[in-house]
Amino acid sequence: MRRRGLTVVVGVVLVAVLTGALLWIKVPYVGLSAGPTVDTLGVHDNSSVITVSERDSFTPKGQLRLTTVGVSPGISLLDAIYYWFDDDTAVVPRDLVYPPDKSQKQVDQENVEQFQRSQTSAETAALKKLGYPVFVSVKDVTAGKPADGKLKSGDLITTVDGQPVKDIATTVKTIRSKPAGSAFTIGYTRGGTPATVSVTSQANEKNEPAIGVALDTIQPHPFKVTVKLDKIGGPSAGLMFSLGILAKLDNKDLTGGHIIAGTGTIDDDGKVGPIGGVAHKIDGAKRDKAKFFLTPADNCAEAVRNAVPGLPLVKVSTLDDALEALAAIREGRQPVLCTAGSAK
């Protein structure tokens, strides 16, 4: 009896140890699933996601919902086994989400920064669509450098050697395209008055041709747009933010009263880029009763493989594409849809 009792005790202990291992031992995998969706036209955490001040704004009857991927970063062996058999959750190596050369905190911080940049680009693209151009301005002039006494903080750079200035990167590239000591004719506007000045470049501390100015971009407009949304990371909400801003500023309901979800990065010129986790975002959109899903063109093939009944996948490559799709939906027309072989 004693031997049998000892065997039972040992067995119970082993079961307890194995159960503990299943519950507490972490595995190098993460779980990915449909995350929350947020209506960019609505309220989140008691605050409006998009606020327009100093001019009239509008509240559409429908919704424009950005979509996210939920990440379970610290899963146990038991979690991994459970998720493996759960059709709604994908188990992937942790390194795919959190690179081994970065901590989880660093990755999360990068995602936050990307999210903030996406808001800025979303506003820029939306305001461009409304006719407010972006200007390259002089933020600061370094004393003793070539532009000192010729350009001032606040000047708007319009041309370099007669070529229109489009953005900071192009301006810097143009200056660096010629060796130090080259003269450039800089066109600028100061206080509304256009002028030109000749500036000769010199090598900076990195031995690159430069004229000694720090540049910035400005986009003057007679109202203020504020985007407020925390606890979401990455750049993939850009498209839905742009559409949300335009919907708030347009007295016609861009949504047509529909719940429309979507995803996609956006740059300052309104180009929509691909994102990760589209399958989970589609699931989240369907869960939250979306009637259409705006899909970056480069994600179309993957989206079609993971389509769900009753949720048309609308193909978009640009902000203009998305606006045309919304117009088609409002008017009862068929928008351009993704197909298995979709490409830009």
C-alpha positions as CSV (number, residue, x, y, z in Angstrom):
1,M,0.0,0.0,0.0
2,R,2.8,2.3,0.9
3,R,4.5,1.7,-2.5
4,R,1.2,2.3,-4.3
5,G,0.6,5.5,-2.4
6,L,4.1,6.7,-3.2
7,T,3.5,5.9,-6.8
8,V,0.3,8.0,-6.8
9,V,2.1,10.9,-5.1
10,V,4.9,10.8,-7.6
11,G,2.4,10.7,-10.4
12,V,0.5,13.7,-9.1
13,V,3.8,15.6,-8.7
14,L,4.8,14.8,-12.3
15,V,1.4,15.8,-13.6
16,A,1.6,19.1,-11.6
17,V,5.1,19.7,-13.0
18,L,4.1,19.0,-16.6
19,T,1.0,21.2,-16.2
20,G,3.1,24.0,-14.8
21,A,5.5,23.6,-17.7
22,L,2.6,24.0,-20.1
23,L,1.2,27.0,-18.3
24,W,4.4,28.9,-17.4
25,I,7.2,28.0,-19.8
26,K,7.3,30.6,-22.6
27,V,8.0,29.6,-26.1
28,P,9.7,31.7,-28.9
29,Y,6.4,32.4,-30.7
30,V,3.7,35.0,-30.7
31,G,0.0,34.8,-31.5
32,L,-1.5,37.1,-34.1
33,S,-5.2,37.7,-34.4
34,A,-7.8,40.3,-35.4
35,G,-7.2,43.4,-33.3
36,P,-9.7,46.2,-32.5
37,T,-11.0,48.5,-35.2
38,V,-11.5,52.2,-34.6
39,D,-13.9,54.5,-36.4
40,T,-11.8,57.5,-37.4
41,L,-15.0,59.6,-37.5
42,G,-16.0,58.7,-34.0
43,V,-14.9,58.7,-30.4
44,H,-12.3,56.5,-28.8
45,D,-11.4,56.6,-25.1
46,N,-13.8,59.5,-24.6
47,S,-12.1,61.7,-27.2
48,S,-12.9,62.4,-30.8
49,V,-10.3,60.6,-33.0
50,I,-10.2,63.5,-35.5
51,T,-11.1,67.1,-34.5
52,V,-11.3,70.1,-36.8
53,S,-11.3,73.5,-35.3
54,E,-11.5,77.1,-36.7
55,R,-13.9,76.0,-39.4
56,D,-17.1,74.0,-39.8
57,S,-16.8,70.2,-39.7
58,F,-19.3,67.5,-40.4
59,T,-20.3,64.2,-38.8
60,P,-21.1,61.5,-41.5
61,K,-23.7,58.9,-40.7
62,G,-21.5,56.1,-41.6
63,Q,-18.1,54.9,-40.3
64,L,-14.5,54.7,-41.6
65,R,-12.8,52.1,-39.4
66,L,-9.1,51.5,-39.3
67,T,-8.1,48.0,-38.6
68,T,-5.3,46.4,-36.5
69,V,-3.6,43.1,-35.7
70,G,-3.7,41.9,-32.1
71,V,-0.3,40.5,-30.9
72,S,0.1,38.1,-27.9
73,P,3.8,38.4,-27.3
74,G,4.5,36.2,-24.3
75,I,2.7,32.9,-24.9
76,S,3.1,29.7,-23.0
77,L,3.4,26.2,-24.5
78,L,-0.2,25.6,-23.7
79,D,-1.2,28.9,-25.4
80,A,0.8,27.9,-28.5
81,I,-1.0,24.5,-28.6
82,Y,-4.4,26.1,-28.2
83,Y,-3.7,28.8,-30.8
84,W,-2.4,26.1,-33.2
85,F,-5.9,24.7,-33.4
86,D,-7.6,28.1,-33.4
87,D,-8.5,29.2,-36.9
88,D,-8.7,32.8,-35.8
89,T,-5.1,33.0,-34.5
90,A,-1.8,32.5,-36.2
91,V,1.3,31.3,-34.3
92,V,4.5,32.7,-35.8
93,P,8.1,32.8,-34.7
94,R,8.7,35.7,-32.3
95,D,11.6,37.0,-34.4
96,L,9.2,37.9,-37.2
97,V,7.5,40.5,-35.0
98,Y,10.3,41.3,-32.6
99,P,13.7,41.1,-34.3
100,P,16.4,39.5,-32.1
101,D,18.6,42.7,-32.3
102,K,15.8,44.8,-30.7
103,S,13.9,44.6,-27.5
104,Q,10.2,44.5,-27.4
105,K,10.2,48.0,-25.9
106,Q,12.3,49.3,-28.9
107,V,10.0,47.7,-31.4
108,D,6.9,49.1,-29.7
109,Q,8.5,52.6,-29.6
110,E,9.3,52.3,-33.4
111,N,5.7,51.3,-34.0
112,V,4.5,54.4,-32.1
113,E,6.8,56.7,-34.1
114,Q,5.6,55.1,-37.4
115,F,2.0,55.6,-36.3
116,Q,2.7,59.3,-35.5
117,R,4.4,59.8,-38.9
118,S,1.4,58.1,-40.6
119,Q,-0.9,60.7,-39.0
120,T,1.3,63.5,-40.4
121,S,1.4,62.1,-43.9
122,A,-2.4,61.4,-43.8
123,E,-3.0,65.1,-43.0
124,T,-0.6,66.3,-45.7
125,A,-2.2,64.1,-48.3
126,A,-5.7,65.1,-47.3
127,L,-4.9,68.8,-47.4
128,K,-3.2,68.5,-50.7
129,K,-6.4,66.9,-52.1
130,L,-8.2,70.0,-50.8
131,G,-5.8,72.3,-52.6
132,Y,-3.4,73.3,-49.9
133,P,0.2,72.8,-51.3
134,V,3.3,71.9,-49.3
135,F,6.2,74.4,-49.2
136,V,9.8,73.9,-48.3
137,S,10.8,76.6,-45.9
138,V,14.0,77.7,-44.3
139,K,13.9,76.7,-40.6
140,D,17.3,78.0,-39.6
141,V,20.5,79.5,-41.2
142,T,23.9,78.6,-39.8
143,A,26.0,81.7,-39.0
144,G,29.1,81.9,-41.2
145,K,27.9,79.4,-43.8
146,P,27.1,80.2,-47.4
147,A,23.4,81.2,-47.0
148,D,24.1,83.5,-44.0
149,G,22.9,87.0,-44.9
150,K,21.2,85.7,-48.1
151,L,18.4,83.5,-46.8
152,K,16.4,83.9,-43.6
153,S,14.3,81.7,-41.3
154,G,10.7,81.6,-42.8
155,D,11.8,82.0,-46.4
156,L,9.9,79.7,-48.8
157,I,12.3,78.0,-51.2
158,T,10.6,77.8,-54.6
159,T,13.3,76.9,-57.1
160,V,16.9,75.8,-57.3
161,D,18.6,76.7,-60.6
162,G,15.2,77.3,-62.1
163,Q,13.8,73.8,-61.2
164,P,10.7,73.9,-59.0
165,V,11.2,72.6,-55.4
166,K,8.9,69.7,-54.5
167,D,10.3,68.5,-51.2
168,I,13.2,68.6,-48.8
169,A,14.8,65.4,-50.1
170,T,14.9,66.6,-53.7
171,T,16.3,70.0,-52.7
172,V,19.1,68.4,-50.7
173,K,19.8,66.0,-53.5
174,T,20.1,68.8,-56.0
175,I,22.6,70.7,-53.8
176,R,24.7,67.5,-53.4
177,S,24.6,66.7,-57.1
178,K,27.4,69.3,-57.8
179,P,30.8,69.5,-56.1
180,A,31.4,71.9,-53.2
181,G,32.1,75.4,-54.6
182,S,29.3,75.2,-57.1
183,A,27.0,78.3,-57.3
184,F,23.2,77.8,-57.2
185,T,20.5,80.3,-58.0
186,I,17.9,79.9,-55.2
187,G,14.4,81.2,-55.8
188,Y,12.5,82.1,-52.7
189,T,9.5,84.0,-51.3
190,R,9.8,86.3,-48.3
191,G,6.7,88.0,-46.9
192,G,4.9,87.2,-50.1
193,T,7.5,88.8,-52.3
194,P,9.5,86.5,-54.7
195,A,13.2,86.9,-55.2
196,T,16.4,85.0,-56.2
197,V,19.9,84.9,-54.7
198,S,23.1,83.1,-55.7
199,V,24.6,80.8,-53.0
200,T,27.9,78.9,-53.4
201,S,28.0,75.6,-51.6
202,Q,30.9,74.4,-49.4
203,A,31.7,71.1,-47.8
204,N,30.1,70.4,-44.4
205,E,31.5,68.3,-41.5
206,K,30.5,65.1,-43.5
207,N,32.4,66.5,-46.5
208,E,29.1,66.8,-48.4
209,P,28.2,69.9,-50.5
210,A,25.8,72.2,-48.4
211,I,24.7,75.8,-48.1
212,G,24.2,75.9,-44.4
213,V,20.4,75.9,-44.0
214,A,18.0,73.6,-42.1
215,L,14.8,73.0,-44.0
216,D,11.3,72.2,-43.0
217,T,8.0,71.6,-44.7
218,I,4.9,73.7,-44.1
219,Q,1.4,73.5,-45.4
220,P,-0.5,76.7,-44.6
221,H,-4.3,76.3,-44.1
222,P,-6.9,78.4,-42.2
223,F,-8.0,75.7,-39.7
224,K,-6.5,73.1,-37.4
225,V,-6.7,69.3,-37.7
226,T,-6.0,67.2,-34.6
227,V,-5.7,63.4,-34.7
228,K,-5.8,61.7,-31.3
229,L,-5.4,58.0,-30.9
230,D,-3.1,56.2,-28.5
231,K,-2.1,52.5,-27.9
232,I,-1.9,51.7,-31.7
233,G,1.3,51.4,-33.6
234,G,2.6,51.1,-37.1
235,P,2.0,53.1,-40.3
236,S,-1.0,51.1,-41.6
237,A,-3.8,53.5,-40.5
238,G,-2.6,56.3,-42.9
239,L,-5.3,55.8,-45.6
240,M,-8.2,55.7,-43.1
241,F,-6.9,58.8,-41.4
242,S,-6.8,60.7,-44.7
243,L,-10.3,59.6,-45.5
244,G,-11.5,60.5,-42.0
245,I,-10.0,64.1,-42.3
246,L,-11.6,64.6,-45.7
247,A,-15.0,63.2,-44.5
248,K,-14.9,65.7,-41.6
249,L,-14.3,68.6,-43.9
250,D,-16.8,67.6,-46.6
251,N,-20.5,68.6,-46.2
252,K,-21.6,65.5,-48.2
253,D,-21.4,62.2,-46.4
254,L,-18.4,60.4,-48.0
255,T,-19.5,57.1,-46.3
256,G,-23.0,57.1,-47.8
257,G,-24.1,55.9,-44.4
258,H,-22.1,52.6,-44.7
259,I,-19.6,51.1,-42.3
260,I,-16.4,51.0,-44.3
261,A,-13.2,49.5,-43.0
262,G,-9.7,49.5,-44.5
263,T,-6.0,49.6,-44.2
264,G,-2.9,50.9,-46.0
265,T,0.0,53.3,-45.5
266,I,-0.1,56.6,-47.2
267,D,2.6,59.0,-48.3
268,D,2.5,62.8,-48.6
269,D,1.4,62.5,-52.3
270,G,-1.5,60.1,-51.5
271,K,0.1,56.9,-52.6
272,V,-1.3,53.9,-50.7
273,G,1.2,51.2,-49.7
274,P,1.0,47.6,-48.5
275,I,0.7,46.4,-44.9
276,G,1.1,43.2,-42.9
277,G,-1.5,41.1,-41.3
278,V,-4.2,41.8,-43.9
279,A,-6.0,38.5,-43.2
280,H,-6.5,39.4,-39.5
281,K,-7.6,42.9,-40.4
282,I,-10.2,41.5,-42.7
283,D,-11.5,39.3,-39.9
284,G,-11.7,42.3,-37.6
285,A,-13.6,44.3,-40.2
286,K,-16.1,41.5,-40.7
287,R,-16.5,41.1,-36.9
288,D,-17.3,44.8,-36.5
289,K,-19.9,44.7,-39.3
290,A,-18.0,46.5,-42.1
291,K,-19.7,46.3,-45.5
292,F,-16.6,47.0,-47.6
293,F,-12.9,46.7,-47.0
294,L,-10.4,49.1,-48.7
295,T,-7.4,47.0,-49.6
296,P,-4.0,48.2,-50.8
297,A,-3.4,46.9,-54.3
298,D,-0.2,45.1,-53.3
299,N,-2.2,43.2,-50.7
300,C,-5.0,42.2,-53.0
301,A,-3.8,38.6,-53.8
302,E,-3.2,37.8,-50.1
303,A,-6.6,39.4,-49.2
304,V,-8.4,37.3,-51.8
305,R,-6.9,34.1,-50.4
306,N,-8.3,35.1,-47.0
307,A,-11.6,36.7,-48.1
308,V,-14.7,36.2,-45.9
309,P,-18.2,36.0,-47.3
310,G,-20.2,39.3,-47.4
311,L,-17.2,41.6,-47.3
312,P,-16.1,42.9,-50.7
313,L,-12.4,43.7,-51.0
314,V,-12.0,47.1,-52.7
315,K,-8.7,47.6,-54.5
316,V,-7.0,51.0,-53.9
317,S,-3.5,52.3,-55.0
318,T,-4.0,56.0,-54.2
319,L,-6.2,58.3,-52.1
320,D,-8.0,59.2,-55.3
321,D,-8.8,55.5,-55.8
322,A,-10.3,55.3,-52.4
323,L,-12.4,58.5,-52.9
324,E,-13.6,57.1,-56.2
325,A,-14.5,53.8,-54.4
326,L,-16.5,55.7,-51.8
327,A,-18.3,57.6,-54.5
328,A,-19.2,54.3,-56.2
329,I,-20.5,52.8,-53.0
330,R,-22.6,56.0,-52.3
331,E,-24.1,55.8,-55.8
332,G,-24.8,52.1,-55.7
333,R,-22.1,51.3,-58.3
334,Q,-19.6,48.5,-58.1
335,P,-16.2,49.7,-56.9
336,V,-13.0,48.2,-58.4
337,L,-12.5,44.9,-56.5
338,C,-9.4,42.8,-55.7
339,T,-8.9,39.7,-57.7
340,A,-6.4,36.9,-57.2
341,G,-4.1,38.3,-59.8
342,S,-4.5,42.0,-58.7
343,A,-1.5,44.2,-59.3
344,K,-0.9,47.9,-59.6
